Each structure stands twice: as structure tokens, then as C-alpha cells.
């Protein structure tokens, strides 16, 4: 049963406006994100990360920071997250994680004897390992994008592959910008970590699958409706796949919402980044990828026509 009836929406006409809006959000968002500073997780900074809970929530962040500083752990980063009284403490010290965490909990318990301080978890990453993780993560993203370009270019044509890559870069950049800004606002715990990279790679996989469906329908309709202009062909194809795109997207988003609210602090960042990426990926499948193909095709066509006129004039 078709949940969404056949539509006849003009997706092509507003493409220039939407390109400008998307580019502006991406550029200004990146500037704002780097100006405010990217909160990198312990995976990329190295050090020890300790998560504690104050049962009575009697401590303030400044008091906790002072207690940690008394141990010689200067410049510790502190962030409240999860339930009231729960704190994530990041210390730029690589050592025995058990010893570091015990020192932190003991100092906090001594500072706040009327409260009960519980250790929730400890992570430890060496600085050399963190640098390797950062480099490997960047390489993984670049290789994924190149592989997708080659796959689409081989399955369809180079123009479609280029349109897919532009849309995928758009998806990842906007997902990164929104996640970083939400993290700075303290709404979600979204440090840049291995989980974030996993989310971006998953976004790439989901988003390219959505775009392949649209491009496949364009290819089918090009054979079925010979002589139809490319703008009309793209509009027809997007309208025909719109129901599938929306139903699939809503189904995935529903599952991700459950993870965002009930998945706990470990999955919260991954699920939220995925949620944002799926929304942006669905938008780019409808408005960005195929529209870029149209723009690029017109630009190349006009360039070739101009060369032909120039050659004819010289002849």
C-alpha cells in the first residue's frame, strides 16, 4: 500500500536559492564551530577521562575543578552530563587509569564528605595512539568518499558521481556543524570522538543509498521518456521516489530518536549525529544531488557550445 500518493512537486526551480542557503550555513557554521573551539574526545587528545556521580548533587563545577587541581591535574576539563550530579572529567595525564580515577574519586570524596561520590567509568588513551586515531579517521572518511565517487561513476556516469560526492560532503559538513554547536550549547554530549567518525561514515552509507535510488530512477526514465528535458526528468524521478525516501527516512529517524532519549550517554552522541545526518541526507537527496547534476550538465553543455561557436568563427 502506498502511504504517500503520487506527487508533482517542482524540486528544481528553487535549486539556486537552496544551494546558496546550504553553502552559507556550511561556511558560517564551520567558522563558528572552529571559532568556539572543537571539543575533541579523549580518543583524539590523549589522557584520562573519568566519569563520576554525586548522589546528593551538592558540588558545583568550580568546586570540583578546584579539588582536581589540588591533585596536580591542572587544566582539567569538566562537563556535566546525563542525570543531575553526573560529571565527565577529562585530564591531560596518561598513566594508570585505575590510579588516576581512584585519586580523583578520593579527592572529591574528601572535599565533599556529606555526599557519596561514585565512579561510573574510566577511559585512557596514549597521546601517540590518539594522533594515529585522528589520522586514520580522516583517511577513512576520504577513502570512503573516493570509493563512493568511483562506484557511482562506474554504475552511472561521472557527473552523477560528482553530484553524489558534493551532496555527501554537504551532509557530513552540516552534520558536523550542527553537532558541534549543540555540544557547545550543552544540549547534548557530542565531543568529536571515534563514535562521531563512525556516525559520519554511517551517514555516508545511508545517504549514498538514497541517492542511488534517485539516480537509478533517472536512468530508467531517461530510457522510458526519450526527448524529455533533463529538469523535467529529474523532477519526475524525484517525485516517483519521494514516497520511498520519506518512509525509509522516517523509519530510521524513529529508531534513532529512541536511542537519543533512552540509549544512555554512550550512544547519545552517535544517535544524535546520525539523526541530524539522516535528515540532512534526505534533504540533499531531494534538493542537492540531482540539482547539482543539472547545474553541472548545463555548465558543461554551454561551455562546449561556446567552444563550437569559437571554432566555427575561426573556421
Residue pairs with C-beta under 8 A, 6 or more apart in sequence:
2 243
3 243
3 247
4 242
4 243
4 246
4 247
5 243
6 239
6 240
7 239
7 242
8 239
9 235
9 238
9 239
9 242
10 235
11 234
11 235
11 238
11 239
11 286
11 287
11 290
11 291
12 231
12 234
12 235
12 291
12 294
14 287
15 287
15 291
15 294
15 295
18 287
18 288
18 291
19 288
19 291
19 292
19 295
22 170
22 174
22 284
22 288
25 174
25 177
26 170
26 173
26 174
26 177
29 173
29 174
29 177
29 178
29 181
30 173
30 176
30 177
32 177
32 181
33 176
33 177
33 180
33 181
33 184
36 180
36 181
36 184
37 184
38 180
38 192
39 180
39 183
39 184
39 190
39 191
39 192
40 191
40 192
40 193
41 49
41 191
41 192
41 193
41 194
41 195
41 196
42 48
42 49
42 90
42 123
42 124
42 125
42 130
42 193
43 125
43 130
43 133
43 134
43 193
43 194
44 130
44 133
44 134
44 137
44 192
44 193
45 90
45 92
45 125
45 127
45 130
46 92
46 94
46 125
46 126
46 127
46 128
46 129
46 130
46 131
47 90
47 91
47 92
47 93
47 94
47 124
47 125
47 127
48 90
48 91
48 93
48 94
48 95
48 97
48 100
48 101
48 122
48 123
48 124
49 88
49 89
49 90
49 91
49 122
49 123
49 124
50 88
50 89
50 91
50 100
50 101
50 104
50 105
50 119
50 121
50 122
51 86
51 87
51 88
51 89
51 119
51 120
51 121
51 122
51 265
52 86
52 87
52 89
52 104
52 105
52 108
52 117
52 118
52 119
52 120
53 83
53 85
53 86
53 87
53 117
53 118
53 120
54 85
54 86
54 87
54 108
54 112
54 115
54 116
54 117
55 85
55 115
55 116
55 117
55 118
56 85
56 114
56 115
56 116
57 84
57 85
57 115
58 112
58 114
58 115
59 85
59 108
59 111
59 112
59 115
61 78
61 80
61 87
63 111
63 112
64 78
64 87
64 89
64 108
64 111
65 76
65 78
66 111
67 107
67 108
67 110
67 111
67 112
68 76
68 78
68 89
68 91
68 104
68 107
68 108
69 76
70 107
71 103
71 104
71 107
73 91
73 92
73 93
73 104
75 92
76 89
76 90
76 91
76 92
77 89
77 90
77 91
78 87
78 88
78 89
78 90
79 87
79 88
79 90
79 186
79 189
80 86
80 87
80 88
80 186
81 87
81 88
81 189
81 265
82 189
82 264
82 265
86 120
86 265
88 189
89 104
91 100
91 104
93 100
94 124
94 125
94 126
94 127
95 124
97 122
97 123
97 124
98 122
100 122
100 124
101 119
101 122
102 119
105 117
105 118
105 119
108 117
109 115
109 116
109 117
125 133
133 194
137 194
137 197
140 197
140 201
141 172
141 197
141 200
141 201
141 204
144 201
144 204
145 165
145 168
145 169
145 204
148 161
148 164
148 165
148 168
148 204
148 208
149 161
149 162
149 164
149 165
150 161
151 161
151 208
152 160
152 161
152 164
152 165
152 208
152 211
152 212
152 215
153 160
153 161
153 162
155 212
156 215
156 216
156 219
159 293
159 296
159 297
159 300
160 215
160 293
162 292
162 293
162 296
163 211
163 288
163 289
163 290
163 292
163 293
163 296
164 208
164 211
164 215
164 289
166 288
166 289
166 292
167 207
167 211
167 284
167 285
167 288
167 289
167 292
168 204
168 207
168 208
168 284
170 280
170 284
170 288
171 203
171 204
171 207
171 277
171 280
171 281
171 284
172 200
172 203
172 204
172 277
174 276
174 280
175 199
175 200
175 203
175 273
175 276
175 277
175 280
176 200
178 276
178 280
179 188
179 190
179 196
179 269
179 272
179 273
179 276
180 190
180 192
182 188
182 190
182 272
183 189
183 190
183 191
188 268
188 269
188 272
189 265
189 268
189 269
190 196
190 268
190 269
190 272
190 273
191 269
193 269
195 266
195 269
195 270
196 269
196 270
196 273
198 270
199 269
199 270
199 273
199 274
199 277
200 273
200 277
202 274
202 277
203 273
203 274
203 277
203 278
203 281
206 252
206 277
206 278
206 281
207 277
207 281
207 284
207 285
210 245
210 248
210 249
210 281
210 282
210 285
211 284
211 285
211 289
213 241
213 244
213 245
213 285
214 237
214 238
214 241
214 245
214 285
214 286
214 289
214 290
215 289
215 290
217 237
217 240
217 241
218 233
218 234
218 237
218 290
220 237
221 228
221 233
221 236
221 237
221 240
222 228
222 233
225 233
225 236
228 236
230 294
230 297
231 294
234 290
234 291
234 293
234 294
237 290
238 286
238 290
242 286
245 282
245 285
245 286
246 282
249 278
249 279
249 282
252 278
253 275
253 278
253 279
256 271
256 274
256 275
256 278
257 275
259 267
259 268
259 270
259 271
260 268
260 271
260 272
260 275
263 271
